[in-house]
Amino acid sequence: MEQRLEQLKVWLNQSGITFQDIAPASADASFRRYFRITDNGKTFIVMDAPPEKEDCKPFVHIANLLLERGLNVPKIIEQDLEQGFLLLSDLGTTVFLSELNNDTVDEMYGAAMTSLLRLQNHKNPDLPAYDKALLRTEMALFPDWYLDKHLNITLTSEHKEILEQTFAILVKNALAQPQVCVHRDYHSRNLMVNKDNPQQPGVIDFQDAVIGAVTYDLVSLLKDCYIRWPREKVQAWVNIFYTEAKSLGIISSVSFAEFLRWFDLMGLQRHIKVAGIFSRLYHRDGKEGYLNDIPLTMEYIFEVLALYPEFKPFQKMLSEIL
């Protein structure tokens, strides 16, 4: 790691970038690291993405795509894709999560939903499809990493059949929805407070964007794995988004009841996946902090299972084995 940091400093110097200070800015759930450099009082972000572990090209491609759509994302100032270094504009240090409360949430989520609609309200770009194979690969993380690796639960053939039936319903739900550009991690740790223009929140960590279900990013925002709101508030926000998406032609003849079902079932798919990811981050990557977020993730799962009768077998199964 220290060797990479020295390489990074050499690259900055060779690129003619002067700086008086360099310090860790953040890390994410991948092998990427971020540093903040200061040059005469102005700050920039440097991404370190080891090329044998991470590919910078999707980040560059999608950053430019989102900029064209009017989103507030980091601008790429310098790049070296071969070494895995990017110099980016700095969107600040304040994530949504640190400022969300009952007094601020309506305005902050309103701004985030406006940006999300801006992302979706265009012709779909050339991005990978959030298809059946990807949806199923993600949900398989739940039995493989959460149930088996984390909880040491051995599933019976009956359990596996219940999982199969559940996953089939969720895949069908995702693919039945209008397919749009999906950020894929549109939540309170990836949205930055923009003090100069609160209506244009900063958006980061978008390099895994795909073409997928219209409710996916909305559920990432409103059923966030790091903060929870009462269902009646969530439903009211979903209604605001639904009304605006309908007026923009992003969705057409679907009723609000059906849209809410899309939203809830999309959340179930996401939270099943995330419980597996959080477990894998601990057991494979040694990032134990994410274990603290599994209980809320499981609360979301049980909430949806109780709302829709088709998930009674899965609800009963989890109640018995957990």
PLY file of the C-alpha trace (Angstrom):
ply
format ascii 1.0
element vertex 322
property float x
property float y
property float z
element edge 321
property int vertex1
property int vertex2
end_header
0.00 0.00 0.00
2.79 2.43 0.86
4.47 1.64 -2.45
1.23 2.57 -4.23
1.10 5.86 -2.34
4.65 6.70 -3.41
3.76 5.83 -7.02
0.76 8.12 -6.72
2.89 11.02 -5.50
5.37 10.49 -8.34
2.51 10.49 -10.87
1.12 13.73 -9.47
4.53 15.39 -9.67
5.12 14.14 -13.20
1.68 15.47 -14.18
2.66 18.89 -12.92
0.26 18.75 -9.98
1.65 20.55 -6.95
0.32 19.83 -3.49
1.29 20.74 0.04
-0.69 18.00 1.77
-2.08 14.54 0.99
-4.37 12.63 3.35
-6.84 9.73 3.18
-10.25 10.98 2.05
-12.35 7.82 2.13
-12.45 4.16 1.26
-15.29 2.11 -0.17
-16.33 -1.52 -0.32
-13.80 -2.25 -3.09
-10.04 -2.07 -3.53
-10.16 1.64 -4.44
-8.72 4.26 -2.11
-9.21 8.01 -2.17
-6.87 10.77 -1.04
-7.47 14.49 -0.69
-4.66 16.76 -1.77
-4.38 20.45 -0.98
-2.74 22.98 -3.25
-2.71 26.59 -2.04
-5.95 26.10 -0.14
-7.77 24.32 -2.98
-8.55 20.62 -2.62
-8.75 17.77 -5.10
-9.44 14.04 -4.81
-7.03 11.40 -6.11
-8.32 7.89 -6.77
-5.96 4.96 -6.38
-7.41 1.90 -8.14
-4.81 -0.89 -8.48
-5.24 -2.03 -12.11
-4.96 -5.72 -11.25
-7.97 -5.30 -8.89
-10.02 -2.45 -10.36
-10.64 -0.98 -13.82
-10.89 2.82 -13.98
-12.41 2.90 -17.46
-16.05 2.39 -16.32
-15.63 5.22 -13.80
-14.37 7.59 -16.49
-17.07 6.56 -18.98
-19.93 6.88 -16.51
-18.64 10.11 -14.94
-18.75 11.75 -18.36
-22.20 10.25 -19.03
-23.65 11.60 -15.76
-22.09 15.01 -16.32
-23.87 15.17 -19.69
-27.14 14.41 -17.88
-26.64 17.33 -15.53
-25.69 15.42 -12.40
-23.16 16.82 -9.95
-20.36 14.25 -10.18
-16.57 14.62 -9.87
-14.89 16.06 -12.95
-11.84 14.16 -14.19
-8.87 16.52 -14.32
-6.03 14.06 -15.00
-5.99 10.32 -15.61
-3.57 7.42 -15.96
-5.65 4.32 -16.61
-2.60 2.10 -16.96
-1.44 2.84 -13.41
-4.96 3.23 -12.05
-4.77 6.89 -10.95
-7.36 9.64 -11.41
-7.30 13.26 -10.27
-10.84 14.48 -9.58
-12.63 17.62 -8.48
-13.59 17.57 -4.79
-17.30 17.41 -3.93
-16.62 18.07 -0.24
-16.55 16.06 2.96
-20.19 15.97 4.07
-22.20 12.87 3.13
-25.99 12.91 3.30
-25.99 10.44 6.19
-24.35 12.93 8.56
-27.02 15.61 7.96
-30.22 13.62 7.53
-32.79 14.16 10.27
-36.54 14.78 10.55
-36.06 18.47 9.77
-33.82 18.05 6.71
-34.89 14.79 5.13
-37.77 16.05 2.95
-35.64 18.68 1.24
-32.58 16.45 0.94
-34.49 13.47 -0.46
-36.42 15.82 -2.74
-33.14 17.02 -4.25
-31.84 13.45 -4.52
-35.00 12.29 -6.28
-34.80 15.22 -8.72
-31.24 14.21 -9.61
-32.37 10.59 -9.96
-35.13 11.58 -12.37
-32.56 13.56 -14.35
-30.45 10.39 -14.56
-33.39 8.30 -15.79
-35.03 10.77 -18.17
-32.80 10.08 -21.19
-32.29 7.42 -23.80
-30.51 4.46 -22.23
-26.72 4.57 -22.71
-24.48 1.65 -23.63
-24.14 0.01 -20.22
-24.39 -3.61 -19.02
-27.91 -4.95 -18.46
-29.14 -5.68 -14.96
-30.39 -8.98 -16.33
-31.60 -12.28 -14.90
-28.08 -13.66 -14.56
-26.80 -10.64 -12.60
-29.88 -10.47 -10.37
-29.53 -14.15 -9.50
-25.77 -13.94 -8.97
-26.35 -11.14 -6.48
-29.07 -12.95 -4.55
-26.92 -16.10 -4.34
-24.65 -14.11 -2.02
-27.35 -14.43 0.66
-27.26 -18.24 1.07
-23.57 -18.48 0.24
-22.16 -15.75 2.48
-24.82 -14.75 5.01
-26.52 -18.05 5.81
-23.65 -20.50 5.18
-20.41 -18.59 5.82
-21.62 -16.09 8.42
-24.29 -18.04 10.32
-23.11 -21.61 9.58
-26.60 -22.61 8.48
-26.88 -25.65 6.22
-29.89 -25.42 3.94
-32.09 -28.42 3.23
-33.41 -29.19 -0.24
-36.75 -27.74 0.87
-35.04 -24.50 1.93
-33.27 -24.30 -1.42
-36.56 -24.76 -3.27
-38.15 -21.91 -1.26
-35.18 -19.68 -2.12
-35.52 -20.61 -5.78
-39.23 -19.72 -5.80
-38.54 -16.42 -4.02
-35.71 -15.46 -6.35
-37.84 -16.27 -9.42
-40.57 -13.86 -8.22
-38.00 -11.11 -7.61
-36.28 -11.53 -10.97
-39.65 -11.38 -12.75
-40.54 -8.20 -10.85
-37.26 -6.47 -11.73
-37.45 -7.33 -15.43
-41.12 -6.30 -15.71
-40.30 -2.69 -14.84
-39.21 0.05 -17.27
-35.45 -0.29 -17.72
-33.43 2.89 -17.11
-29.92 4.00 -16.19
-29.26 2.70 -12.65
-26.50 4.10 -10.39
-26.73 0.90 -8.29
-25.64 2.38 -4.94
-27.68 5.56 -4.68
-27.72 6.00 -0.90
-26.76 8.36 1.92
-23.05 7.50 1.92
-22.72 8.13 -1.81
-24.59 11.45 -1.92
-22.71 14.58 -0.88
-24.21 17.72 0.63
-23.68 20.65 -1.73
-23.68 23.74 0.49
-23.45 26.08 -2.53
-26.45 24.48 -4.25
-28.43 22.08 -2.03
-30.64 21.15 -5.00
-27.64 19.60 -6.75
-26.24 16.98 -4.36
-22.90 15.44 -5.24
-23.06 11.87 -6.56
-20.14 9.44 -6.15
-19.37 5.71 -6.46
-21.27 5.27 -9.73
-18.81 3.07 -11.63
-21.04 -0.04 -11.42
-23.94 1.61 -13.25
-26.18 -0.62 -15.37
-29.48 -0.56 -17.25
-32.09 -1.92 -14.87
-35.37 -1.48 -13.01
-36.78 2.02 -12.55
-37.28 1.51 -8.78
-33.80 0.20 -7.98
-32.06 3.50 -7.14
-35.21 4.83 -5.47
-35.25 1.92 -3.06
-31.51 2.35 -2.42
-32.27 5.93 -1.35
-35.49 5.49 0.60
-34.78 2.09 2.18
-31.15 2.90 2.92
-29.14 0.23 4.75
-27.62 2.92 6.99
-30.72 4.86 8.09
-34.40 4.00 8.38
-37.60 6.05 8.09
-41.21 5.14 8.96
-43.01 3.32 6.17
-45.66 6.03 5.85
-42.92 8.60 5.10
-41.23 6.26 2.63
-44.55 5.62 0.88
-45.20 9.37 0.62
-41.78 9.92 -1.01
-42.40 7.02 -3.40
-45.68 8.71 -4.39
-43.88 12.00 -5.11
-41.36 10.18 -7.31
-44.09 8.15 -9.04
-46.07 11.28 -9.90
-43.03 13.07 -11.33
-41.75 10.01 -13.23
-45.21 9.61 -14.77
-45.34 13.25 -15.85
-41.91 12.88 -17.50
-42.94 9.71 -19.33
-40.36 7.53 -17.52
-43.26 5.30 -16.48
-46.64 5.19 -18.21
-49.84 3.33 -17.38
-48.84 1.56 -14.16
-50.95 2.33 -11.07
-49.38 3.60 -7.87
-50.27 0.33 -6.10
-48.35 -1.63 -8.75
-45.44 0.82 -8.64
-45.27 0.44 -4.85
-45.16 -3.34 -5.28
-42.33 -2.95 -7.79
-40.52 -0.78 -5.23
-41.03 -3.16 -2.29
-39.99 -6.27 -4.21
-36.99 -4.48 -5.70
-36.00 -3.59 -2.14
-36.31 -7.22 -1.13
-33.95 -8.23 -3.94
-31.48 -5.51 -2.95
-31.51 -6.30 0.75
-31.11 -10.03 0.17
-28.05 -9.17 -1.91
-26.69 -6.65 0.59
-26.88 -9.04 3.56
-24.65 -11.34 1.53
-22.30 -8.52 0.51
-21.90 -7.24 4.07
-21.07 -10.80 5.20
-18.56 -11.24 2.38
-16.90 -7.91 3.18
-16.25 -9.22 6.68
-15.25 -12.82 5.98
-13.33 -12.30 2.73
-12.06 -8.72 2.99
-11.74 -8.21 6.76
-14.10 -5.16 6.81
-16.03 -5.85 9.98
-17.80 -2.46 10.21
-20.44 -3.62 7.73
-21.64 -6.32 10.15
-23.30 -3.53 12.16
-25.54 -2.81 9.16
-26.89 -6.34 8.72
-29.66 -6.08 11.39
-31.33 -3.11 9.64
-30.97 -4.86 6.29
-32.74 -7.91 7.71
-35.50 -5.70 9.19
-36.25 -4.45 5.69
-36.43 -8.03 4.43
-38.90 -9.12 7.11
-41.00 -5.98 6.57
-41.63 -6.83 2.91
-42.13 -10.54 3.56
-44.97 -9.67 5.94
-46.68 -7.42 3.35
-46.96 -9.83 0.41
-48.53 -13.30 0.82
-46.43 -14.88 -1.95
-43.44 -14.68 0.41
-45.02 -16.57 3.33
-42.86 -19.67 2.73
-39.66 -17.58 2.76
-40.82 -15.66 5.82
-41.55 -18.92 7.67
-38.23 -20.42 6.59
-36.19 -17.45 7.82
-38.13 -17.31 11.08
-37.27 -20.96 11.71
-33.56 -20.93 10.81
-32.40 -17.52 12.07
0 1
1 2
2 3
3 4
4 5
5 6
6 7
7 8
8 9
9 10
10 11
11 12
12 13
13 14
14 15
15 16
16 17
17 18
18 19
19 20
20 21
21 22
22 23
23 24
24 25
25 26
26 27
27 28
28 29
29 30
30 31
31 32
32 33
33 34
34 35
35 36
36 37
37 38
38 39
39 40
40 41
41 42
42 43
43 44
44 45
45 46
46 47
47 48
48 49
49 50
50 51
51 52
52 53
53 54
54 55
55 56
56 57
57 58
58 59
59 60
60 61
61 62
62 63
63 64
64 65
65 66
66 67
67 68
68 69
69 70
70 71
71 72
72 73
73 74
74 75
75 76
76 77
77 78
78 79
79 80
80 81
81 82
82 83
83 84
84 85
85 86
86 87
87 88
88 89
89 90
90 91
91 92
92 93
93 94
94 95
95 96
96 97
97 98
98 99
99 100
100 101
101 102
102 103
103 104
104 105
105 106
106 107
107 108
108 109
109 110
110 111
111 112
112 113
113 114
114 115
115 116
116 117
117 118
118 119
119 120
120 121
121 122
122 123
123 124
124 125
125 126
126 127
127 128
128 129
129 130
130 131
131 132
132 133
133 134
134 135
135 136
136 137
137 138
138 139
139 140
140 141
141 142
142 143
143 144
144 145
145 146
146 147
147 148
148 149
149 150
150 151
151 152
152 153
153 154
154 155
155 156
156 157
157 158
158 159
159 160
160 161
161 162
162 163
163 164
164 165
165 166
166 167
167 168
168 169
169 170
170 171
171 172
172 173
173 174
174 175
175 176
176 177
177 178
178 179
179 180
180 181
181 182
182 183
183 184
184 185
185 186
186 187
187 188
188 189
189 190
190 191
191 192
192 193
193 194
194 195
195 196
196 197
197 198
198 199
199 200
200 201
201 202
202 203
203 204
204 205
205 206
206 207
207 208
208 209
209 210
210 211
211 212
212 213
213 214
214 215
215 216
216 217
217 218
218 219
219 220
220 221
221 222
222 223
223 224
224 225
225 226
226 227
227 228
228 229
229 230
230 231
231 232
232 233
233 234
234 235
235 236
236 237
237 238
238 239
239 240
240 241
241 242
242 243
243 244
244 245
245 246
246 247
247 248
248 249
249 250
250 251
251 252
252 253
253 254
254 255
255 256
256 257
257 258
258 259
259 260
260 261
261 262
262 263
263 264
264 265
265 266
266 267
267 268
268 269
269 270
270 271
271 272
272 273
273 274
274 275
275 276
276 277
277 278
278 279
279 280
280 281
281 282
282 283
283 284
284 285
285 286
286 287
287 288
288 289
289 290
290 291
291 292
292 293
293 294
294 295
295 296
296 297
297 298
298 299
299 300
300 301
301 302
302 303
303 304
304 305
305 306
306 307
307 308
308 309
309 310
310 311
311 312
312 313
313 314
314 315
315 316
316 317
317 318
318 319
319 320
320 321
